[in-house]
Amino acid sequence: MRLNRLILAPLTAVAALAVASPSLAADFGIAVTDFKFTPKQQKVAVGDKVVWSFDNGGHSATSLPDQPDSWDSKVRDTGATFEKTFTKPGRYQYICTPHESFMKGTLVVGEDAVADTVDNFKTKVSDTKVTVSFKLNEAATATYKLTGAGKRTVKTKRLKSGARSITVKGLKKGSYKGVLTLTDDFDKKAVQKKPFTVR
């Protein structure tokens, strides 16, 4: 009986330590294939490691300027890998340097900082056109939908962060309802609505 107690006590202590210990950093894999990163968007925690596996050669994984941190795998051969541990939270955009116009990826380290509202949203009506201006704290797809005056118009643009605007021309006289929807790379949305009248 006493022997059982001696054995169980250390085991119980080990189990308690296992439960109480913090979660360890994880590794996330990104495949570099013909002209794409898979997955294209990835969210990780601070301290996680990202490993790029080059299933096809002739590509790189290179951060864009003005990111919270920077890296450059250089162009790698087939079968090579490149890894980086992320210690700074934020949103990172990266590219393949030989194919930078279309081969792109996104990493979000830590919590995704997305505004719940659209900053500095304004609507300006002039003759037969309307311009909505606003401020983005990150890149997003902006969709501006107009209904009213017997017409439905939808205009979609991909926009970078900063002060931005969308203009819709050729509107008839009448009352309209404008709805601006901003969608980030992880499908989080911010919506702003404002009616206006073209006289």
DATATA-V809810 format. One line per field, one symbol per residue. ss: DSSP state (h for helix, s for strand, l for the rest). burial: b if it has 16 or more other ideal C-beta (glycine too) atoms within 10 Angstrom, else e. Layout:
# DATATA-V809810
ss: ???
burial: ???
This chain:
# DATATA-V809810
ss: lhhhhhhhhhhhhhhhhhhhllllllsssssssllsssllssssllllssssssllllsllssllllllllslllsllllsssssllllsssssslhhhllllsssssslllllllllssssssssllsssssssslllsssssssssllsssssssssllssssssslllllsssssssssslllllssssssssssl
burial: eeeeeeeeeeeeeeeeeeeeeeeeeeebebebeeebbeeeebbbeeebebebbbeeeebbbbbeeeeeeebebebbeeebebebebeebbbbbbbbeeeeeebbbbbbbbeeebeeebeeeebeeeeeebebebebebbbebbbbbebbeeebeeeeebeeeebebebeebeeeebebbbbbbbbeeeebebeeebebe
